[in-house]
Amino acid sequence: MTVADAVTWLARLAALATAVAALEMIVVHRAFGDDGVFRWATLRRDLAGAPRPLRAVADLLFGTRGTWAIALLQLACALALPWLEHPAIAWLAVGCALAISIRFRGSYNGGSDAMLLVVLIALAIARSGLPLAGLAYAATQLVLSYFIAGVAKLGEPRWRDGTALPMLVTLPPYGVPARLAALVARLPRAVTWGMLAFECGFPVALVDRTACLVLLGAGALFHLANAIIFGLDRFLWTWLAAYPALLFWVDRLT
Amino acid sequence: MTAALVAAAILVLVVLRSRRTVASPVLARLRVLLPAWRFFDRAEPAPVLLVRIAGAAWTPLAAGPRGLTTWAFAPRGNLALAYHAAVAQLVAEVDELDAELPDDAPAITGLVAYELVTRIAHEAAGGQPCAWKIVVDGGDYLASREIAA
């Protein structure tokens, strides 16, 4: 994969992930409206001790109109990213994604917000004349995301004895349908250990192209399963967006 | 190769250390810039928000709707996850306070997360008078007073 191909695919997939994030925010706009659960009048209390100019800027950006403007601008950036290569578009998309996270007390959708920011920053760096650095940043964060997630799970006894996954599918926040939860509960312990091996062993993708392709294929299936079982759709789109960066670096390193 | 292995070993040690919360609410808003990547590392029951409309039974806060396309696009599902994250955040913030504080102590009811959870409960109750409580590991953790319509 050439640098140009990698950056092009990074842009296309980052645009898709950005569009999904923006459209989802627009659909639930009532939540950030003046009477919504996440109205700015409530969230702005976090900034009570901040300097007055900072609070004034935050009030302008994160009120109902400001949040609408950010979401619409984010959608416009998503539509422009595959077609316009000017770095300003990518940096603007970074700004929108960061603003949404800041508004919602640090994150609206957990880790997917962080990976969206990673791929957009990578694209912005790549289009600012440093394509290798941008792709290296996305590839490094991608490898770290799997490796750290795997190692962190190894420290938890329930992951090691195979009871974590059946327990997680019963947690109310995810609303996993009962039949699907029962299916997951019947999975053998080897599935859990396979997942842990995939996550902890992901750095191998850096040293062998075939292993990289296998691991990225497994990763895509892993995120698709998480989207279907736990409803984590945004994780699928944002993680897929980082894959071209790793493919490029594997070609270069091996 | 040796350097990579040493780096990986250091990373493992850092990851296995317990995580810390960011005290400043302003800095906490920038945490997305330093991703932790520790997904589902704590396999433990999540706090559950229960809402009771006057005279009715306690009802758990619903998860997002499921459909044929929600694996790809789930605005209401992700909003529901944001609600549950706000409940978990309130529990984390109350855990940092004196365990002897009563549920209606100003140090608790004055939290931004407390107001968020109250607004979530109010929305779940369809704007009717209601009360809410958070259950952790099967036991009552925190309960509100009656919320007016």
Interface residues (C-beta under 8 A of the other chain):
Chain A: V20 L23 E24 M25 V27 V28 A31 V37 F38 R39 T42 L43 R45 D46 L47 G49 A50 L54 L98 S101 I102 F104 R105 G106 S107 Y108 N109 G110 G111 D113 A114 M115 L117 V118 Q141 L144 S145 F147 I148 A149 V151 A152 K153 L154 G155 E156 R158 W159 T163 A164 M167 L168 L171 P172 P173 Y174 G175 P177 P203 L224 A227 I228 G231 D233 R234 L236
Chain B: A8 L11 V12 V15 L16 P25 V26 A28 R29 L30 R31 V32 L33 P35 A36 W37 R38 F39 F40 D41 R42 A43 E44 P45 A46 V48 P60 L61 A62 A63 G64 R66 T70 W71 A72 F73 A74 P75 R76 G77 N78 L79 A80 L81 A82 Y83 H84 A85 A86 Q89 V112 E115 L116 R119 I120 E123
